[in-house]
């Protein structure tokens, strides 16, 4: 709140400048309004109380004047209270009949200084009607001295009268506004009330009867009913009729009529009215018991019995709805006395129910003048309203014509607008209210527009009335500035006349009354606002003062001034206009790139280096502004450019001083982020050199980048895979690493293989490309080897496996190979052997293996020396942001800073506070170095079904391999000992032997109860399942061995992965239930026995199919795949066939190309009898396996001796290839 200024300094110069501005405005407004008439009469002086008539009626003497002046001069008179209203006191003043004007009175009470006595006086418009002093001396004099008031005024009374007379002459006290008009204006000013509830009775059909409606003298409606067939009889007891109908009773009506009642005995109209009566009876019982919210709490009338029902509340709503369905009009009667009050002639009419009626009563506005006709006092609004009948859901009114009537339902909105008017009407619906001069503006501007929407208004002498409607005030605040303060002088212009809103202080303390034409509400609102934001005021000069300290001045300029301009017009002197807040900070940025570093230089033409530094530093310290040397304020808070600069400094890890001291040198991997930030900053004009532009252009047009796909893969790579290949090539060219995060099944391995092949194809003659290292889970090592052999056969690849010594020799001769492939587990064990190795690419597959930075796997891959590092993973973030940091710490060390900085800058704010700005900043940083495509995004580049052979391979000293080798050799030896004839009689035994070999491939535990060794195929399957879960996919896993599904269930339970299962033992009903649940819930895995679930199931909820042990009958296998890949599937389905490398599974797949029916004939029990399968053919199938067994044994014996020789031979072969390529290029 503003307080009165103490020890006010001289602000006369500022006041003089403001006064000059205001006077000029006054002259301009006088010229603009010259010749106009509307509202000008409202500016004339007007007094409701006739002070001259009051004084004349008192017949005062000179002695009384002297007594009153003596009392005033003695200082005895104290505080005066004033009130104004209608009929404050009823005293006969001697006039024949008080007019409307006489009802308006002023009450003055003036106390003595010590409040020992008080004088009370009442005045009507033309005379004093009561006066009394409470002191004993004045009370005694009243008995003996009389005048028109009843006694001669004492000195105390005379002094009080003189004060009251002065007040009435100096102030515009009172007008003719009546109480009902005041209430009407208040309702329209404050917003219309919601007057109707939302309750509505339900509808239930019941029987026919003819209703008759009665209107009483108070316009209340009642309904009676008549029942019968050819002749109708009055229902004297409605409750009795309802009971008879329900109980199928017989009842006599009149002398000769007898009816047996039942619900079925009424026609449709009767049923509806019977239903209405039943609902109304229940409602009336609720009324009488006090359970209805609309009941009269003071009524003790036993509702619910009798011959008629009052149409009130929800009953009225229900009646109108039922009556609206009637084809024939309803009889309407008027009770005795109604016509005497209303003047209607007919006792009976036809009544219809009308929906959407509109009631527009006619109202008249007439000017009102004082008794002597000299003063315009205001207007009178009068007319007659129909009585509105209130239901719960709607309002109604009865429209009565000559011969017919209508019960009209009006809209809720129309009723709400009429409600204030109805409240102001008499019981008979008559409206008469007076709107005095002080209320004319509110009536014409706020109430009348709303009344005009629902009534027809007729004005008498509107051109006269318009002259007295006050003009709208134009509120103006004049602002100036001197050395100590900001000065504000408010003014209210009414045409060319100006007033100071400081008069509000007088109104609020009852010392002054406003002129009739003044908008006290608007002026008071402005004063209250100024008091809230200006700490001091000078009531003498009528100005507000605000200290000129920088903080206060800035706050006022920043938002206080805007808020003030929303309330009034603001005029300012030149001194004040010099104050400015600058919100923009234009800068220039020079960016260049050389030797893997970016150079950035920031400058500004409009701010000095010190001011630029102060702005950036101030923003970091959360300052709201700084003051520039020229006096302007520079806004720092909510400054988007400074916010982005601060973000950029945080990202680039530089201080404000470093940012602006000259040139910054930052790593090139920040180039894309820096370019994006510069594009988003409107006030920064960036000049980029050609190297920087080239880098940015290539990143923005990856698909068009100048990196040819290797010729061997041009017809293999899909469009999106070619983009991924070019993206990796570009990152490599600029020395960046990255994360290829495509969805599972989109060929991350193939894209990386293309990168390796391109590196091999493009090396210069006579040179050998650097070796690259692939690190992946053990279950995928041979899969990588197979993929490289298949798609990049020119590459020499070596799987780092075998004993410790074998692996050491392989690593030592790494330069003899194009690619080394090892597992995370073996890399941890062999990391010391890699110390002197230098690789071109290090590519880690399933990079989530290093998501925990503290694991040995994460530490090991980060120790490998490689020019470029890539990470392949479908889920770079599974649970925590720290996982993303760990992968980037491998791919581009220091890109996301050290972990402590990353935790403070990103992880903690994002995870704990859901900081969207930090999240967006992190997104901008990493986006160029993560390439992720989902299946949905590249759908048009994909077939409906992706099929992939997924290889698993035996590990070093594998127990599973030993069991497999033994079984293969045994079967081969058995076959060699059999003749063709013996073979024909042993086909069942042969099938059993082949099944044992396949079971060992799946998991030796299928054959050996106590087996606890390795199961490489099971682990490969679980790797795929983990990818399915982390990528939010859903998978079907098929196996012909139910026991294999049991082994998989054990692994799924260990990792708490939910699943469903269907085998031959699953009941049919349960199968359908599980299928439905899987298609609709989030369960990621469905285990299915191939024979039990291979057909007849609709599992379109899955988008991954895993054939654990592929059925060699391709038709059966395809049928299983089609459980997911069928009509209703909206996703691309990825199908994986798990094959154990170097086993009979791989051999049979190769033989399928030569003899497609071989596997089916050999492995299908149904066809075994018809198979003409020779002894030699079976031996061919197993010979390669047996040979492999021997070769493995021999390799182990010769590993130590021959690994060096092998490396030399490989080196010689590579050298010959280089020479040949050089000759080809020369040619």
Secondary structure by P-SEA (a helix, b strand, c coil): ccccccccccaaaaaaaaaaaaaaaaaaaaaaaccccccccccccccccaaaaaaaaacccaaaaaaaaaaaaaccccbbbbbbbcccccccccccccccccccbbbbbbbccccccbbbbbbccccccccccccaaaaaacccccccccccccaaaaaaaaaaaaaaaaccccccccaaaaaaaaaaaaccccccccbbbbbbbbbbbbbbbbbccccbbbbbbbbbccbbbbbccaaaaaaaaaabbbbbcccccccccccccccaaaaaaaaaaaaaaaaaaaaaacccccccccccccccccccccccaaaaaaaaaaaaaccbbbbbbbcccccccccccccbbbbbbbcbbbbbbbbbbbbbbccccccccbbbbbbbbcbbbbcccbbbbbbbcccccccccccaaaaaaaaaaaaaccccbbbbbbbcccaaaaaacccaaaaaacbbbbbcaaaaaaaacccccbbbbbbbbcccbbbbbbbbbcccbbbbccaaaaaaacccccccccaaaaaaaaaaaaaaccccccccccbbbbbccaaaaaaaaccaaaaaaacbbbbbccccccbbbbccccbbbbbbbcccbbbbbbbbccccaaaaaaaaaaaaaccccccccccbbbbccccaaaaaaaaaaaaaccccccccccbbbbcccaaaaaaaaaaacccbbbbbcaaaaaaaaaaaccccccccccccccccccaaaaaaaaaaaaaaaacccccccccccccaaaaaaaaaaaaaacccccccccbbbbbccccaaaaaaaaaaaccccbbbbcccccaaaaaaaaaacccccbbbbcaaaaaaaccccccccccbbbbcccccccccccaaaaaaaaccccbbbbbccccccccaaaaaaaaaaacccccccaaaaaaacaaaaaacccaaaaaaaaaaacccbbbbcccccccccccbbbbbbbbbbccccaaaaaaaaaaaaaaaaaaaccaaaaaacaaaaaaaaaaaaaaaacccccccccccccaaaaaaaaaaaaaaaabbbbbbbbccaaaaaaaaaaaaaaccccccccccccaaaaaaaaaaaacccccbbbbcccccccccccccccbbbccccccaaaaaaaaaaccccccccbbbbbbbbbbcccaaaaaaaacccccaaaaaaccccccccccccaaaaaaacaaaaaaaaaaaaaaaaccccaaaaaaaaaaaaaaaaaaaaaaaac
